[in-house]
């Protein structure tokens, strides 16, 4: 998953956040890899939440066939 970096950018974080990231990081994993993994996890969660909201909306608006 390692990518060639075109440019290094600095992301300022508190020492507490850096420690939390360090604890989450697997041996040999870069911070870039970890942050990509966390971003992907967040996108997946957001997508699942949108689907759940759609399902909830659909079920509220649909009439059961037995009532037709």
Secondary structure, DSSP 8 states (H G I E B T S, - for coil): -----SS-------HHHHHHHHHH--TT--HHHHHHHHHHHHHHHHHHHHHHHHHHHHHHH---GGG-
